[in-house]
């Protein structure tokens, strides 16, 4: 029997999002369902891709990604939030986790699969 795969939707419009996408795609326990550039695109993709977690990546530029619309529309969906100017990832409405790649991978894999 194969191990469960966590499906991840990435929200971000920067090289930061592309780098995280490449990191996640190298892990067989994760499946990136797509990268979208803003919250409106994320909301339209959620019903199509059915991810287990949404990863919101702010590059620290002028455009800030506010995950509130995701939390209102999908209150049970885990959202991992990261800001390039910060030193950690956050599981919204939970505790901060470390900023290393291993910390991000462990946080995603610790979440329940939603199917």
C-alpha positions as a Markdown table, in Angstrom:
| # | Residue | x | y | z |
|---|---|---|---|---|
| 1 | Unk | 0.0 | 0.0 | 0.0 |
| 2 | Unk | 1.4 | 3.4 | -0.9 |
| 3 | Unk | 1.8 | 6.2 | 1.6 |
| 4 | Unk | -0.8 | 9.0 | 1.6 |
| 5 | Unk | 0.0 | 12.0 | -0.5 |
| 6 | Unk | -0.8 | 15.6 | 0.8 |
| 7 | Unk | -2.1 | 17.8 | -1.9 |
| 8 | Unk | -0.8 | 21.4 | -1.7 |
| 9 | Unk | -2.1 | 24.6 | -3.5 |
| 10 | Unk | 0.5 | 27.4 | -3.5 |
| 11 | Unk | -0.5 | 31.0 | -3.6 |
| 12 | Unk | 2.2 | 33.5 | -4.5 |
| 13 | Unk | 3.5 | 35.5 | -7.4 |
| 14 | Unk | 7.2 | 35.5 | -6.9 |
| 15 | Unk | 10.4 | 33.6 | -7.2 |
| 16 | Unk | 9.8 | 32.6 | -3.6 |
| 17 | Unk | 6.7 | 30.7 | -4.7 |
| 18 | Unk | 8.5 | 29.0 | -7.6 |
| 19 | Unk | 11.4 | 27.9 | -5.3 |
| 20 | Unk | 8.9 | 26.4 | -2.7 |
| 21 | Unk | 7.1 | 24.7 | -5.6 |
| 22 | Unk | 10.4 | 23.0 | -6.7 |
| 23 | Unk | 11.1 | 22.0 | -3.1 |
| 24 | Unk | 7.7 | 20.4 | -2.6 |
| 25 | Unk | 7.7 | 18.6 | -6.0 |
| 26 | Unk | 10.9 | 16.7 | -4.9 |
| 27 | Unk | 9.0 | 15.1 | -2.0 |
| 28 | Unk | 7.0 | 12.0 | -3.0 |
| 29 | Unk | 4.6 | 12.5 | -0.1 |
| 30 | Unk | 3.4 | 15.8 | -1.5 |
| 31 | Unk | 1.5 | 16.8 | -4.7 |
| 32 | Unk | 1.4 | 20.4 | -5.8 |
| 33 | Unk | -2.0 | 20.9 | -7.3 |
| 34 | Unk | -1.0 | 24.3 | -8.7 |
| 35 | Unk | 0.4 | 27.8 | -8.2 |
| 36 | Unk | -1.9 | 30.8 | -8.3 |
| 37 | Unk | -1.0 | 34.4 | -8.0 |
| 38 | Unk | -3.8 | 35.8 | -5.8 |
| 39 | Unk | -6.6 | 35.0 | -3.4 |
| 40 | Unk | -9.3 | 35.2 | -6.1 |
| 41 | Unk | -7.5 | 32.6 | -8.2 |
| 42 | Unk | -7.0 | 30.5 | -5.1 |
| 43 | Unk | -10.7 | 30.5 | -4.2 |
| 44 | Unk | -11.6 | 29.4 | -7.8 |
| 45 | Unk | -9.0 | 26.6 | -7.7 |
| 46 | Unk | -10.0 | 25.2 | -4.3 |
| 47 | Unk | -13.2 | 23.5 | -5.5 |
| 48 | Unk | -11.4 | 22.1 | -8.5 |
| 49 | Unk | -8.2 | 20.8 | -6.9 |
| 50 | Unk | -9.4 | 19.8 | -3.4 |
| 51 | Unk | -6.0 | 20.4 | -1.7 |
| 52 | Unk | -5.3 | 19.3 | 1.9 |
| 53 | Unk | -3.5 | 22.5 | 2.6 |
| 54 | Unk | -3.0 | 26.0 | 1.1 |
| 55 | Unk | 0.4 | 27.5 | 1.3 |
| 56 | Unk | 0.3 | 31.3 | 1.1 |
| 57 | Unk | 3.7 | 32.9 | 0.3 |
| 58 | Unk | 4.2 | 36.6 | 0.6 |
| 59 | Unk | 7.3 | 37.9 | -1.0 |
| 60 | Unk | 7.3 | 41.1 | 1.1 |
| 61 | Unk | 6.7 | 43.3 | -1.9 |
| 62 | Unk | 4.0 | 45.9 | -2.4 |
| 63 | Unk | 1.2 | 43.3 | -3.0 |
| 64 | Unk | 0.3 | 41.5 | 0.2 |
| 65 | Unk | -1.6 | 38.3 | 0.1 |
| 66 | Unk | -4.3 | 38.3 | 2.8 |
| 67 | Unk | -5.6 | 34.7 | 3.5 |
| 68 | Unk | -8.7 | 35.9 | 5.4 |
| 69 | Unk | -11.0 | 35.2 | 2.4 |
| 70 | Unk | -9.7 | 31.6 | 2.3 |
| 71 | Unk | -10.4 | 31.2 | 6.0 |
| 72 | Unk | -13.9 | 32.6 | 5.7 |
| 73 | Unk | -14.8 | 30.4 | 2.7 |
| 74 | Unk | -13.0 | 27.3 | 3.9 |
| 75 | Unk | -12.8 | 27.5 | 7.7 |
| 76 | Unk | -11.6 | 23.9 | 8.1 |
| 77 | Unk | -8.9 | 24.1 | 5.5 |
| 78 | Unk | -5.4 | 24.4 | 6.9 |
| 79 | Unk | -3.5 | 27.4 | 5.6 |
| 80 | Unk | 0.3 | 27.7 | 6.0 |
| 81 | Unk | 1.4 | 31.3 | 5.8 |
| 82 | Unk | 4.9 | 32.5 | 5.1 |
| 83 | Unk | 6.4 | 35.9 | 4.6 |
| 84 | Unk | 9.8 | 36.2 | 3.0 |
| 85 | Unk | 10.6 | 39.0 | 5.4 |
| 86 | Unk | 9.9 | 36.8 | 8.4 |
| 87 | Unk | 11.8 | 33.9 | 10.0 |
| 88 | Unk | 9.0 | 31.3 | 10.2 |
| 89 | Unk | 6.0 | 29.7 | 8.6 |
| 90 | Unk | 2.7 | 29.9 | 10.4 |
| 91 | Unk | -0.2 | 27.5 | 10.5 |
| 92 | Unk | -3.0 | 30.1 | 10.7 |
| 93 | Unk | -4.8 | 29.9 | 14.1 |
| 94 | Unk | -2.0 | 27.7 | 15.4 |
| 95 | Unk | 1.6 | 28.0 | 16.6 |
| 96 | Unk | 4.6 | 29.1 | 14.5 |
| 97 | Unk | 6.9 | 26.5 | 13.1 |
| 98 | Unk | 10.6 | 26.8 | 12.1 |
| 99 | Unk | 11.8 | 28.3 | 8.9 |
| 100 | Unk | 13.8 | 25.4 | 7.5 |
| 101 | Unk | 12.7 | 23.4 | 4.6 |
| 102 | Unk | 12.4 | 20.3 | 6.8 |
| 103 | Unk | 10.1 | 22.3 | 9.2 |
| 104 | Unk | 7.8 | 23.2 | 6.3 |
| 105 | Unk | 7.7 | 19.6 | 5.0 |
| 106 | Unk | 7.0 | 18.2 | 8.5 |
| 107 | Unk | 4.2 | 20.7 | 9.0 |
| 108 | Unk | 2.4 | 19.8 | 5.8 |
| 109 | Unk | 2.8 | 16.0 | 6.4 |
| 110 | Unk | 1.4 | 16.4 | 10.0 |
| 111 | Unk | -1.9 | 17.8 | 8.6 |
| 112 | Unk | -4.8 | 15.5 | 8.0 |
| 113 | Unk | -5.6 | 14.5 | 4.4 |
| 114 | Unk | -9.1 | 15.9 | 3.6 |
| 115 | Unk | -10.4 | 13.3 | 1.2 |
